[in-house]
Amino acid sequence: MHTRYHAQIVAALLYVVGAVAQAAHSPSTLLRDVRVIDGNGGQPLEHADVLITRSKIVAVETQPIDAKKLPHNTTIVKASGKTVLPGLISDHSHLGMTKGTTASGKNITKANILRQLRQYTAYGVTTVTSLGLNLKPFYELQPQAHSGATRTADMFGADRGFGTVNGMPPASIGLLDTQVYRPQTPEEARSQVRETAQRHPDLIKIWVDDSRHTMPAKMNPEVYKTIIDEAHVNGLRVAAHVFYLEDAKSLVGDSVDIIAHGVRDTAVDPEFVKSMKDRGAWYIPTLGLDESFYVFAEHPEWLQEPFLRRALQPSLAAQFNDPAWRNKVLGDKALAAQKQSVANNLKNVKTLFDAGVNVGFGTDSGATPLRIAGFAEHRELKLLTEAGLTPVQAIQTATKNAAALLHLDDRGVIAPGKLADLLIVDGDPSKDITAVDNIDSVWRRGKKVSDSRWFKTPAAKPKPPESVPPSQ
């Protein structure tokens, strides 16, 4: 009896000690006196308080919350002059494909995916969609990312995706046979969609165009119609890689769910706008895609800025700093067409946004080394404002709209009950979108996972760029 009683006393004491220790480790944080851009498209809330408990936002108040009403041992973070935004959400990226100056399926490892996820996170991108070309390491990491265990951006995906024999996506970029299906008949396509569905992807991706007539073949319309139909039977939505307006019209007519790149060959017309609206289809412009081919050659001074330099692996930094590489890029006969594609893309996204078409957010970052994880998303925000969207509209596109495209109702806005996936910056991005670059900290599921120190860590620092001789 005495021994049993002693054991009960010890157990009770241990319980009390444990409870006290747990209470001392507060699950709540109050962001005090911040500017809030909530993602809904309205004007910022000034001098607001944001209360986070565990992984979620529990209150957003425009009056100071009485300290007596806060949960026990709440950590108060005084952040006057700082702006809190929802974490950015990419609807179109690729994870693991790039390493240094290379793009290859052989680069897709857990370590490389985690490296990229950490980089996205440092730039305030808290959700990433890897839109095709995914392999086993992606699926092995996804549950950990969903739970927050990786302390990085969350990750969603579109499995392998469907391309064309001798067509897109080009095998020459180092794709493995297991990265993409290339059905030649509707029957093959249907079988492969059913196989894909067994892996429970978030979306399905199809590559339809011929990359500006540089590939011998385009996807057969009967094949992509079958893919769309069978995907819908299996409860999956389809995103289509396009370039031409004609293809985009046909796909929307065949009930594709997402146009995964902007129309870049010509101006969109009223027929396409109406079709997009009537069907509730989504449009991801990826404005920076064509610009990425030449922008780093045009702006070598960016290499001296930590905001870009920290994202570059040494071999890519060296390439950007090479006058011969820059001169080759700026002398390429494709340069004029690339710039025209960007101009068309800017004009078209403004037309579609103003018409009320669903516009999402993505960059194709990670598809090639030139589309740099995290940096590309900040560049995309600036391009959206160049297209004519206001800074608040651009932020709404990259947060609330991007979450809605993915059918995620737990993130994308700052409101009670939503995940505390947050980007905190110095300055006011609602007035000057470049303020999003002034990163103070990044929060994922209520925990600070990165801050400004990331950009101060030594990275590949090239020599000052040499002048580039004018192209002949």
Phi, psi and omega per residue, in radians:
M1 nan -0.796 -3.115
H2 -1.067 -0.756 -3.140
T3 -1.110 -0.758 3.138
R4 -1.112 -0.726 -3.126
Y5 -1.121 -0.726 3.122
H6 -1.083 -0.714 3.126
A7 -1.116 -0.689 3.124
Q8 -1.127 -0.697 3.113
I9 -1.097 -0.785 3.132
V10 -1.077 -0.747 3.139
A11 -1.095 -0.724 3.131
A12 -1.118 -0.741 3.127
L13 -1.113 -0.730 3.107
L14 -1.090 -0.669 3.113
Y15 -1.090 -0.791 -3.123
V16 -1.106 -0.802 3.128
V17 -1.041 -0.748 3.122
G18 -1.108 -0.709 3.142
A19 -1.137 -0.718 3.119
V20 -1.117 -0.776 3.138
A21 -1.079 -0.692 3.134
Q22 -1.156 -0.717 3.129
A23 -1.148 -0.618 -3.130
A24 -1.167 -0.504 3.093
H25 -1.563 1.528 -2.990
S26 -1.117 2.385 3.054
P27 -1.588 0.065 -3.049
S28 -2.038 2.560 3.080
T29 -2.379 2.377 3.055
L30 -1.962 2.084 3.002
L31 -1.544 1.911 -2.960
R32 -1.705 2.290 2.987
D33 1.066 0.966 -3.124
V34 -1.964 2.799 2.940
R35 -1.545 2.315 -3.105
V36 -2.029 2.071 2.910
I37 -1.766 1.812 -2.879
D38 -1.464 -0.066 3.113
G39 1.616 -0.141 -3.106
N40 -1.476 -0.138 3.092
G41 1.724 -0.056 3.129
G42 -1.538 -3.117 3.121
Q43 -1.218 2.667 -3.116
P44 -1.100 2.659 2.969
L45 -1.548 2.200 -3.112
E46 -1.687 2.549 3.072
H47 0.917 0.819 -3.103
A48 -1.665 2.796 2.995
D49 -1.981 2.345 3.102
V50 -2.104 2.089 -3.128
L51 -1.815 2.231 -3.137
I52 -2.034 2.267 3.011
T53 -2.142 2.124 -3.033
R54 0.942 -2.038 -3.020
S55 -1.681 -0.048 -2.968
K56 -2.187 2.730 2.999
I57 -1.365 2.280 -3.141
V58 -1.984 -0.305 3.119
A59 -2.759 2.492 2.989
V60 -2.310 1.916 -3.018
E61 -2.140 2.467 3.100
T62 -1.569 -0.093 3.006
Q63 -1.976 2.548 -3.133
P64 -0.974 2.300 3.098
I65 -1.335 2.244 3.141
D66 -1.045 2.212 -3.116
A67 -1.014 -0.495 -3.132
K68 -1.213 -0.344 -3.112
K69 -1.666 -0.004 -3.133
L70 -1.381 2.653 3.035
P71 -0.989 2.695 -3.094
H72 -0.980 2.303 3.086
N73 1.056 0.603 3.050
T74 -1.135 2.349 3.047
T75 -1.424 2.163 -3.140
I76 -1.778 2.133 3.120
V77 -1.887 1.917 3.120
K78 -1.409 2.090 -2.989
A79 -2.333 0.703 3.140
S80 -0.992 2.361 3.134
G81 1.519 -0.123 3.135
K82 -1.725 2.721 3.140
T83 -1.996 2.345 3.093
V84 -1.860 2.188 3.088
L85 -2.118 2.768 2.934
P86 -1.085 2.598 3.024
G87 -0.992 2.503 3.126
L88 -1.208 2.610 -3.094
I89 -2.229 2.109 3.088
S90 -1.655 2.142 3.067
D91 -1.550 -0.162 -3.114
H92 -2.619 1.735 3.020
S93 -2.500 -3.072 3.066
H94 -2.485 2.303 -3.048
L95 -1.834 2.257 2.979
G96 1.593 -0.225 -3.017
M97 -1.258 -0.562 -2.993
T98 -1.866 2.572 3.097
K99 -2.707 2.047 -3.060
G100 1.084 -2.147 3.120
T101 -1.774 0.211 -3.074
T102 -1.914 2.667 2.980
A103 -2.275 2.155 -3.067
S104 -2.896 2.580 3.035
G105 -1.082 -0.424 3.127
K106 -1.185 -0.312 3.117
N107 -1.364 -0.214 -3.024
I108 -1.390 1.687 3.060
T109 -2.274 2.873 3.075
K110 -1.014 -0.766 -3.086
A111 -1.074 -0.721 -3.114
N112 -1.256 -0.677 3.082
I113 -1.084 -0.787 3.134
L114 -1.118 -0.670 3.091
R115 -1.022 -0.798 3.136
Q116 -1.184 -0.704 3.120
L117 -1.065 -0.704 3.097
R118 -1.104 -0.652 3.132
Q119 -1.202 -0.793 3.050
Y120 -0.939 -0.801 -3.085
T121 -1.052 -0.778 -3.124
A122 -1.036 -0.507 3.121
Y123 -1.588 0.123 3.073
G124 1.478 0.219 3.062
V125 -1.600 1.873 -2.995
T126 -1.777 -0.081 3.028
T127 -2.482 2.280 -3.080
V128 -2.233 2.320 3.054
T129 -1.861 2.022 3.104
S130 -1.548 1.736 -2.897
L131 -1.549 1.187 3.060
G132 1.863 2.885 3.105
L133 1.229 0.429 -3.084
N134 -1.512 2.578 3.131
L135 -2.159 -3.102 -3.035
K136 -0.900 -0.740 -3.137
P137 -0.987 -0.548 3.100
F138 -1.059 -0.855 -3.084
Y139 -1.211 -0.508 3.115
E140 -1.229 -0.520 -3.120
L141 -1.582 -0.413 -2.985
Q142 -0.997 -0.783 3.121
P143 -1.050 -0.649 3.123
Q144 -1.174 -0.679 3.109
A145 -1.163 -0.721 3.106
H146 -1.024 -0.705 -3.064
S147 -1.380 -0.264 -3.066
G148 1.595 0.023 -3.079
A149 -1.126 -0.481 -3.138
T150 -1.365 -0.234 -3.060
R151 0.961 0.622 3.112
T152 -2.301 -3.072 3.013
A153 -0.972 2.591 3.003
D154 -1.273 2.843 -3.089
M155 -2.441 2.341 3.051
F156 -2.189 2.894 -3.041
G157 -2.741 2.935 -3.121
A158 -2.110 0.583 3.067
D159 0.970 -2.510 -3.108
R160 -1.339 -0.909 -3.022
G161 1.744 2.984 -3.028
F162 -2.212 2.131 3.097
G163 -2.117 -2.735 -3.032
T164 -2.270 2.470 3.032
V165 -1.050 2.257 -3.082
N166 1.066 0.440 -3.133
G167 -2.412 -2.681 -3.111
M168 -1.362 2.606 -0.195
P169 -1.292 2.573 -3.009
P170 -1.182 2.224 3.108
A171 -1.105 -0.372 -3.074
S172 -1.135 -0.277 3.137
I173 -1.422 0.059 3.074
G174 1.745 0.454 3.137
L175 -1.290 2.495 3.010
L176 -1.520 2.697 -3.126
D177 -1.043 -0.511 -3.095
T178 -1.461 0.038 -3.091
Q179 -1.555 -0.373 -3.050
V180 -2.626 2.425 2.992
Y181 -1.437 2.561 3.063
R182 -2.335 1.225 -3.089
P183 -1.182 2.487 3.121
Q184 -1.828 -0.200 3.133
T185 -2.381 2.759 3.062
P186 -1.008 -0.597 -3.124
E187 -1.148 -0.757 3.074
E188 -1.078 -0.745 -3.115
A189 -1.065 -0.777 -3.112
R190 -1.098 -0.753 3.134
S191 -1.107 -0.708 -3.104
Q192 -1.261 -0.576 3.040
V193 -1.125 -0.727 3.117
R194 -1.102 -0.688 3.095
E195 -1.130 -0.737 3.097
T196 -1.045 -0.768 -3.079
A197 -1.038 -0.492 3.140
Q198 -1.178 -0.319 3.108
R199 -1.626 -0.010 3.045
H200 0.952 0.975 3.085
P201 -1.262 2.929 3.113
D202 -1.439 -0.499 -3.137
L203 -2.613 3.043 2.952
I204 -2.159 2.492 -3.118
K205 -2.011 2.432 3.016
I206 -2.258 2.449 3.038
W207 -1.817 2.044 -2.987
V208 -1.859 -0.694 -2.969
D209 -1.412 -3.134 3.135
D210 -1.979 0.460 3.064
S211 0.903 1.073 3.094
R212 1.033 0.715 3.089
H213 1.138 0.401 3.094
T214 -1.630 -0.154 3.127
M215 -1.955 2.595 -3.076
P216 -1.177 -0.408 -2.985
A217 -2.428 2.646 2.970
K218 -1.953 2.858 3.111
M219 -1.216 2.339 3.098
N220 -1.086 2.220 3.138
P221 -0.955 -0.597 3.132
E222 -1.165 -0.557 3.103
V223 -1.228 -0.833 -3.093
Y224 -1.267 -0.491 3.025
K225 -1.079 -0.739 3.132
T226 -1.130 -0.746 3.125
I227 -1.047 -0.802 -3.135
I228 -1.098 -0.811 -3.110
D229 -1.085 -0.833 -3.075
E230 -1.219 -0.603 3.071
A231 -1.069 -0.777 3.140
H232 -1.145 -0.623 3.072
V233 -1.059 -0.600 -3.120
N234 -1.636 0.238 3.064
G235 1.280 0.430 -3.121
L236 -2.018 2.510 3.089
R237 -1.697 2.749 -3.007
V238 -2.118 2.303 3.040
A239 -1.942 2.354 -3.033
A240 -2.028 2.265 3.015
H241 -1.368 2.112 -3.101
V242 -2.388 2.925 2.960
F243 -2.347 -0.705 -2.999
Y244 -1.652 2.545 3.076
L245 -1.073 -0.694 -3.117
E246 -1.022 -0.778 3.117
D247 -1.147 -0.741 -3.126
A248 -1.069 -0.732 3.109
K249 -1.070 -0.801 -3.122
S250 -1.095 -0.744 -3.124
L251 -1.130 -0.774 3.128
V252 -1.130 -0.654 3.061
G253 -1.092 -0.475 3.112
D254 -1.668 0.269 2.985
S255 1.291 0.508 2.987
V256 -1.090 2.623 -3.053
D257 -1.597 -0.569 -3.017
I258 -2.443 2.252 2.925
I259 -1.580 1.973 -2.885
A260 -1.522 -0.105 3.021
H261 -2.458 2.756 3.091
G262 -1.212 2.652 2.970
V263 -1.263 2.198 -2.971
R264 -2.222 -0.034 -3.106
D265 -1.527 -0.429 -3.076
T266 -2.849 3.088 3.118
A267 -1.297 2.451 3.038
V268 -1.186 2.615 -3.104
D269 -1.956 2.941 -3.115
P270 -0.995 -0.578 3.139
E271 -1.088 -0.772 3.136
F272 -1.182 -0.740 3.128
V273 -1.031 -0.815 -3.134
K274 -1.112 -0.711 3.141
S275 -1.113 -0.744 3.103
M276 -1.051 -0.793 -3.120
K277 -1.171 -0.803 -3.087
D278 -1.066 -0.625 -3.072
R279 -1.646 -0.097 3.140
G280 1.154 0.479 -3.133
A281 -1.283 2.761 3.128
W282 -1.838 2.671 -3.085
Y283 -2.303 2.103 3.085
I284 -1.925 1.903 -2.993
P285 -1.274 -0.506 -3.038
T286 0.741 1.042 -3.059
L287 -1.059 -0.573 -3.074
G288 -1.401 -0.085 -3.064
L289 -1.020 -1.021 -3.102
D290 -1.245 -0.579 3.128
E291 -1.094 -0.560 -3.072
S292 -1.073 -0.411 -3.116
F293 -1.130 -0.470 -3.024
Y294 -2.298 -0.244 -2.949
V295 -1.146 -0.568 -3.126
F296 -1.324 -0.421 3.018
A297 -1.290 -0.588 3.129
E298 -1.329 -0.456 -3.047
H299 -2.202 1.110 3.112
P300 -1.119 -0.363 3.120
E301 -1.123 -0.368 3.095
W302 -1.064 -0.448 -3.100
L303 -1.100 -0.386 3.132
Q304 -1.478 -0.110 -3.109
E305 -1.629 2.177 -3.123
P306 -0.969 -0.485 -3.079
F307 -1.106 -0.600 3.019
L308 -1.581 -0.809 -2.989
R309 -0.993 -0.635 -3.101
R310 -1.131 -0.376 -3.111
A311 -1.554 -0.112 -3.020
L312 -1.705 2.271 2.955
Q313 -1.323 2.713 -2.972
P314 -0.928 -0.734 -3.086
S315 -1.191 -0.590 3.108
L316 -1.266 -0.692 3.072
A317 -1.047 -0.720 3.126
A318 -1.130 -0.694 3.119
Q319 -1.087 -0.829 -3.130
F320 -1.074 -0.508 -3.087
N321 -1.516 -0.068 -3.061
D322 -1.475 2.005 -3.130
P323 -1.020 -0.602 -3.136
A324 -1.136 -0.718 3.108
W325 -1.118 -0.780 -3.105
R326 -1.130 -0.717 -3.139
N327 -1.144 -0.655 3.100
K328 -1.109 -0.772 3.137
V329 -1.086 -0.817 -3.067
L330 -1.299 -0.257 3.080
G331 -1.743 0.020 -3.102
D332 -1.170 2.362 3.141
K333 -1.160 -0.269 3.122
A334 -1.423 -0.136 -3.026
L335 -1.036 -0.776 -3.112
A336 -1.101 -0.705 3.130
A337 -1.172 -0.665 3.106
Q338 -1.094 -0.752 3.137
K339 -1.184 -0.617 3.084
Q340 -1.171 -0.636 3.084
S341 -1.078 -0.727 3.110
V342 -1.101 -0.789 -3.137
A343 -1.060 -0.770 3.106
N344 -1.095 -0.733 -3.114
N345 -1.101 -0.762 3.115
L346 -1.059 -0.798 -3.126
K347 -1.125 -0.736 -3.062
N348 -1.204 -0.681 -3.123
V349 -1.167 -0.627 3.093
K350 -1.124 -0.761 3.112
T351 -1.042 -0.821 -3.094
L352 -1.212 -0.730 3.134
F353 -1.091 -0.807 -3.122
D354 -1.129 -0.482 -3.139
A355 -1.430 -0.113 3.123
G356 1.569 0.257 3.051
V357 -1.233 2.563 3.096
N358 -1.202 2.007 -3.132
V359 -1.982 2.120 3.099
G360 -1.703 -2.889 -3.001
F361 -2.400 2.204 3.091
G362 -2.944 2.926 -3.025
T363 -2.378 -0.200 -2.957
D364 1.152 0.361 3.130
S365 -1.048 2.453 -3.129
G366 1.556 -0.147 3.099
A367 -1.315 -0.632 3.036
T368 -2.355 2.804 3.130
P369 -1.055 -0.420 -3.101
L370 -1.329 -0.249 3.107
R371 -1.818 1.666 -2.825
I372 -1.589 2.147 -3.089
A373 -0.901 2.221 3.097
G374 1.539 -1.014 3.101
F375 -1.060 -0.711 -3.113
A376 -1.056 -0.634 -3.120
E377 -1.199 -0.638 3.076
H378 -1.207 -0.672 3.073
R379 -1.107 -0.672 -3.139
E380 -1.082 -0.703 3.097
L381 -1.037 -0.733 3.138
K382 -1.164 -0.686 3.122
L383 -1.156 -0.617 3.073
L384 -1.063 -0.688 3.095
T385 -1.253 -0.573 3.031
E386 -1.108 -0.540 3.111
A387 -1.243 -0.304 3.112
G388 2.077 -0.063 3.042
L389 -1.282 2.611 3.029
T390 -1.288 2.808 3.075
P391 -0.968 -0.694 3.137
V392 -1.152 -0.673 3.094
Q393 -1.160 -0.688 3.103
A394 -1.091 -0.754 3.126
I395 -1.149 -0.706 3.087
Q396 -1.044 -0.704 3.120
T397 -1.072 -0.672 -3.064
A398 -1.507 -0.012 -3.089
T399 -2.241 -1.444 -3.089
K400 -1.061 -0.853 -3.109
N401 -1.128 -0.751 -3.117
A402 -1.092 -0.643 3.083
A403 -1.187 -0.712 -3.135
A404 -1.104 -0.656 3.099
L405 -1.017 -0.671 -3.119
L406 -1.483 0.055 -3.086
H407 1.047 0.643 3.105
L408 -1.828 1.994 -3.132
D409 -1.805 0.178 -3.119
D410 -1.800 0.089 -3.064
R411 -2.700 3.088 3.078
G412 1.697 -0.272 3.066
V413 -2.407 2.735 3.076
I414 -1.722 1.830 -3.087
A415 -2.805 2.702 3.105
P416 -0.952 2.371 3.117
G417 1.638 -0.222 -3.133
K418 -1.549 2.707 3.062
L419 -1.039 2.444 3.097
A420 -1.483 1.127 2.983
D421 -1.697 1.856 -2.899
L422 -2.323 2.603 2.985
L423 -2.067 2.142 3.126
I424 -1.969 2.222 -3.080
V425 -2.275 2.785 2.992
D426 -1.495 2.421 3.128
G427 1.671 -2.989 -3.032
D428 -2.190 1.653 -3.140
P429 -1.123 -0.286 3.112
S430 -1.222 -0.344 3.112
K431 -1.812 -0.580 -3.117
D432 -2.483 1.876 -3.020
I433 -1.089 -0.395 -3.134
T434 -1.165 -0.251 3.090
A435 -1.103 -0.344 3.104
V436 -1.113 -0.302 3.122
D437 -1.378 -0.265 -3.086
N438 -1.523 1.164 -2.972
I439 -1.297 2.185 3.029
D440 -1.597 -0.871 -3.133
S441 -2.841 2.845 3.117
V442 -2.269 2.364 -3.090
W443 -2.115 2.410 3.102
R444 -2.287 2.102 -3.104
R445 0.924 0.746 3.043
G446 1.411 0.049 3.132
K447 -2.057 2.384 3.070
K448 -1.250 2.110 -3.061
V449 -1.972 -0.173 3.096
S450 -2.824 2.765 3.071
D451 -2.642 -2.992 -3.009
S452 -1.099 -0.325 -3.138
R453 -1.092 -0.458 3.141
W454 -0.996 -0.661 -3.089
F455 -1.409 -0.184 3.120
K456 -1.710 -0.112 3.111
T457 -1.219 2.372 3.139
P458 -0.955 2.328 3.115
A459 -2.336 -3.076 3.137
A460 -1.091 1.956 -3.131
K461 -1.961 1.851 -3.118
P462 -1.322 2.927 3.031
K463 -1.150 2.739 3.070
P464 -0.917 2.344 -3.064
P465 -1.096 2.452 3.066
E466 -1.452 2.779 3.117
S467 -1.199 2.619 -3.139
V468 -1.773 2.165 3.108
P469 -1.101 2.514 -3.111
P470 -1.066 2.533 3.141
S471 -1.196 2.518 3.111
Q472 -1.536 nan nan
